[in-house]
Each structure stands twice: as structure tokens, then as C-alpha cells.
Amino acid sequence: MLKKITLLRDRVESWESYPFCVPAIRCFEDLSLHSRICFFAGENGTGKSTLLEAIAVHYGFGREGGTRNFQNDCTESNHSVDPLVRALRLSFDKRTGAGYFLRAESFFNAVSYMDELDKEDAPHSPPISAFYGGRSLHTRSHGETFFTLLELKFQRNGLFLLDEPEAALSPQRQLAFLILLHDVLKKYKDAQFIISTHSPVLLGYPGAQIISFDDGRLHEIDYEETSPMQIVRRFVNERDDFLKDLFQETPLLFDKDPQ
């Protein structure tokens, strides 16, 4: 299990450059993990995906997703987390190298790379698609592709990092994912999940450790304190009043007079 993530602050060359200009990353010192399932929660831009990607690269996973044996890297932006990678220390009680990194943002690129590799002549090796259900993941819908991947690659021991997996999952599929998580953690004693998410469904997994990146710092919170849960609860329970308040004046996010 990954027990602790530490930022070696003496290795930071510039606190003004990305990603250290992000408040939560700038203030980060260390994070102890006490559950085999940990969620990174917070508003967009608070640094949760940045830290997750840096952990993945430090562990040796492909920058656009995959295992340590799958290294797709098609854009220069994938290297923006490198200064953070160099400054991290990951402390394990047992580091096996097993696991998988699912990065929703670049998953399309990763699947396309798999398809290109399968076009190459490799008579002594099975096609990559053989390990993903026997056909290209592009032949499935976006949601089916994600869930096929979860079923085939996440039911084993290892460190599993997922960045916003709910992006392609319906509410029903998110519930099915909770069942999969429960079954994997019950069956495989060395399986561990770190998941960056906005989903109030996924955040509700019992006994999970939830780390908020809001307020410019990393801090542990309870499920009831998460913004996604609070917003959805008020929307469902007080929908008319909630929308009335929302529409009374234009939020800054939707400023009608952009400069």
C-alpha cells in the first residue's frame, strides 16, 4: 500500500511556476493514506488531477494512462507536472509496480495508440486488443469503453489511479462501479485506489478517505462536507428555491458583458 506522499520542498526550483503556483500544491507538505480507497475532491483548477498525474508518472505509469508497460505520450503538456514528479517521494510498505492509471482527459489518445500498435507486425505477440475484450475499445460507446476497462484491468492487486472516471459513466454505471470497487477491495488485499472525482455518488463509498483541495490546501473532510454532495442534496430537496436563487442574478461565471 502507498502509505505516504511527501513533497521534498528543497527540490522545488521555482514556487512561481506551474504546478507550484497552484495554492494547494504550493502549501502541500505530506499526505498520509489510511484507507485503501482515497478520493481527491475539489473545484476545477485546485490541483487534484495535477497531484494524481504526478503520482502516476512517479510510479512509472504511462502519462496518458495505462500500465508501466504502456507509455503513450503525444503532447508536450503531459510534461507540465515533471517539476512536481521530481519533488515527490512515495512511501510504500510494498511497491510492486502493478496497477493502472485511467486518465479520462487523454483516454481517447491512449486507445488510438493501442490501435496503431496493433497494426504493426508482431507475429510472436498477441494484439493489445486481446487484453481489452478482443476488439478495439473505439468500437464501443464512451461509457461502455470505460466500464470495459474497469472490469478487465482493475480486478486485481495493485495501485489504481483514476482521474474523473465519472466523465463517461451514467449514474447507474457509477453505482455499478461502486460495486466493482467493493468486490475488488474485498477480494484483493493489496489493491488500492486513489480517485480524483466530482461525483457525489463515488464520494459516498463507505470508509473512504476524502482529501479536499479547496481553500488552497489539502485537508481531510467527511462526505457530508463535500461540495458535490451539498449541491446535489439542495438541488434535489429544494429544486424550485435553488433555481430561483440561482437565476435571480447572473453568476460571475456567466457574466453577460465579457471584457
C-alpha positions in Angstrom: 0.0 0.0 0.0 1.1 3.6 -0.7 1.3 4.9 2.8 2.6 8.5 2.4 3.1 11.1 -0.3 5.7 13.8 0.6 6.8 16.9 -1.2 10.6 17.4 -0.9 10.4 21.2 -0.8 14.1 21.6 -1.2 13.8 20.1 -4.7 11.4 22.8 -5.9 13.2 25.2 -8.2 10.5 27.8 -8.6 7.4 28.4 -6.4 6.1 30.8 -9.0 6.0 28.3 -11.9 3.4 25.6 -12.6 2.4 23.5 -10.8 3.7 25.1 -7.7 1.8 28.3 -8.4 -1.4 26.3 -7.6 -2.2 27.2 -4.0 -2.9 23.6 -2.8 0.3 22.3 -4.4 2.3 25.3 -3.1 1.2 24.5 0.5 1.5 20.8 0.2 3.9 19.1 2.6 2.8 15.5 3.0 -0.3 13.2 2.9 -0.7 10.0 4.9 -3.1 7.5 3.5 -5.0 5.3 5.9 -7.7 3.8 3.7 -7.3 1.6 0.6 -9.6 4.0 -1.2 -8.9 7.7 -1.2 -10.7 10.4 -3.1 -9.2 13.7 -4.2 -12.1 16.3 -4.2 -12.2 20.0 -5.0 -13.2 22.6 -7.6 -11.7 22.7 -11.0 -8.2 24.0 -11.0 -7.4 23.3 -7.4 -4.7 20.8 -8.2 -6.2 17.4 -7.6 -5.6 16.0 -11.1 -2.2 17.6 -11.1 -1.1 15.7 -8.0 -2.7 12.4 -9.2 -0.9 12.7 -12.6 2.4 13.4 -10.8 1.9 10.3 -8.6 1.2 8.2 -11.8 4.3 9.4 -13.6 6.5 8.9 -10.5 5.1 5.3 -10.2 6.0 4.7 -13.8 2.6 4.6 -15.5 2.1 6.0 -19.0 1.4 9.7 -19.0 -1.9 9.4 -20.9 -3.0 6.3 -18.9 -2.2 2.6 -18.9 0.3 0.4 -17.0 4.0 0.7 -16.6 4.4 -1.2 -19.8 2.3 1.2 -21.8 3.9 4.6 -22.5 1.8 6.8 -24.7 3.0 10.4 -24.7 1.7 12.5 -27.6 1.6 16.1 -26.3 4.1 18.3 -24.6 1.5 19.4 -22.0 1.9 15.9 -20.5 5.2 17.0 -19.1 3.9 20.0 -17.2 3.8 18.0 -14.0 7.5 17.0 -14.3 8.8 19.5 -11.7 6.3 18.1 -9.2 7.3 14.5 -10.1 10.9 15.3 -9.3 10.0 16.7 -5.9 7.7 13.8 -4.8 8.5 10.9 -2.5 6.2 8.0 -2.5 6.5 5.7 0.6 5.2 2.1 0.3 5.1 -0.8 2.6 5.4 -2.9 -0.6 6.0 -1.5 -4.1 5.2 -4.0 -6.8 4.7 -1.8 -9.9 1.3 -3.4 -10.6 -1.8 -1.3 -11.2 -3.3 1.0 -13.8 -3.8 4.7 -14.5 -7.0 5.9 -16.0 -6.9 9.5 -17.2 -10.2 10.4 -18.7 -8.9 13.5 -20.4 -6.5 11.6 -22.6 -8.1 8.1 -22.7 -9.1 8.6 -26.4 -5.5 9.2 -27.3 -4.4 6.1 -25.4 -6.9 3.9 -27.2 -5.9 5.3 -30.5 -2.3 4.5 -29.7 -3.3 0.9 -28.9 -5.0 0.6 -32.3 -1.9 1.9 -34.0 0.4 -0.6 -32.2 -2.0 -3.5 -33.2 -1.4 -2.5 -36.9 2.3 -3.3 -36.6 3.6 -6.7 -37.5 4.2 -8.7 -34.3 3.9 -12.4 -35.1 5.0 -13.6 -31.7 2.9 -11.3 -29.6 -0.9 -11.2 -29.2 -2.6 -7.9 -30.2 -3.1 -5.4 -27.4 -6.9 -5.6 -28.0 -6.7 -9.2 -26.8 -6.3 -7.8 -23.3 -9.2 -5.4 -23.7 -12.0 -7.7 -24.7 -10.7 -8.9 -28.1 -11.6 -5.8 -30.1 -10.7 -2.1 -30.3 -12.1 -0.1 -27.4 -13.1 2.5 -30.0 -15.8 0.1 -31.2 -17.8 0.7 -28.0 -19.5 3.7 -26.7 -17.6 6.1 -24.5 -19.3 4.8 -21.3 -19.0 1.1 -22.4 -15.3 1.6 -23.1 -14.7 3.0 -19.6 -16.6 0.2 -17.9 -15.0 -2.5 -20.0 -11.6 -1.1 -18.9 -12.7 -1.1 -15.3 -13.9 -4.6 -15.4 -10.8 -6.0 -17.3 -7.9 -4.1 -15.7 -8.9 -3.1 -12.2 -9.9 -6.5 -10.7 -6.5 -7.5 -9.3 -3.9 -6.3 -6.8 -2.1 -3.1 -7.5 -2.2 0.7 -7.2 -5.1 2.1 -9.3 -5.2 5.8 -10.1 -8.3 7.2 -11.7 -8.8 10.8 -12.8 -12.5 11.7 -13.1 -13.8 8.2 -14.1 -17.4 9.5 -13.8 -16.8 11.6 -17.0 -18.2 8.7 -19.1 -20.4 6.9 -16.6 -24.1 7.3 -16.1 -25.4 7.4 -12.5 -26.4 3.7 -12.9 -22.9 2.9 -14.1 -21.4 4.8 -11.2 -23.3 2.6 -8.8 -22.0 -0.4 -10.7 -18.5 1.0 -10.3 -19.1 1.2 -6.5 -20.0 -2.5 -6.5 -16.8 -3.3 -8.5 -14.7 -1.3 -6.0 -16.3 -3.1 -3.1 -15.7 -6.5 -4.7 -12.1 -5.7 -5.7 -11.1 -4.4 -2.2 -12.8 -7.4 -0.6 -11.1 -10.0 -2.8 -7.7 -8.4 -3.4 -5.9 -7.4 -0.2 -3.2 -5.5 -2.0 -5.5 -3.4 -4.2 -5.6 0.4 -3.5 -7.5 3.2 -5.3 -6.8 6.9 -5.5 -9.6 8.6 -7.4 -10.0 12.3 -8.4 -13.7 13.0 -8.8 -16.6 15.4 -8.7 -19.2 12.7 -8.3 -21.3 12.7 -5.2 -22.1 9.0 -5.9 -18.5 7.9 -5.9 -17.5 10.1 -3.0 -20.1 8.2 -0.9 -18.1 5.0 -0.8 -18.2 3.9 2.9 -15.0 4.2 4.8 -13.2 6.2 2.0 -10.6 8.8 2.9 -11.6 12.1 1.2 -9.0 14.8 0.7 -10.2 18.3 -0.3 -8.1 20.6 -2.3 -10.4 23.6 -1.7 -9.3 26.6 0.3 -5.8 26.4 -1.1 -4.7 23.4 1.0 -5.0 19.7 1.3 -7.2 18.7 4.2 -9.3 15.6 5.1 -13.1 16.1 5.1 -16.2 13.9 5.7 -18.6 13.0 2.9 -21.2 15.5 4.3 -18.7 18.3 3.8 -18.1 17.7 0.1 -19.4 20.4 -2.2 -20.8 17.9 -4.8 -23.0 16.2 -2.1 -24.2 19.5 -0.7 -25.1 21.0 -4.1 -26.9 17.9 -5.3 -28.8 17.5 -2.0 -30.0 21.1 -2.1 -30.9 20.8 -5.8 -33.0 17.6 -5.2 -34.6 18.7 -2.0 -35.2 22.4 -2.8 -35.1 22.5 -6.5 -37.5 25.4 -7.1 -36.0 27.6 -4.5 -32.5 26.6 -5.5 -33.1 27.6 -9.2 -34.9 30.8 -8.2 -31.9 31.9 -6.2 -29.6 30.8 -9.0 -31.4 32.8 -11.6 -32.1 36.0 -9.6 -28.8 37.5 -10.8 -26.2 36.3 -13.2 -23.3 34.4 -11.5 -19.9 35.8 -12.3 -19.1 32.6 -14.2 -21.8 33.6 -16.8 -21.0 37.3 -17.0 -23.1 38.8 -19.8 -20.5 41.5 -20.5 -17.2 39.8 -21.1 -14.2 42.2 -21.5 
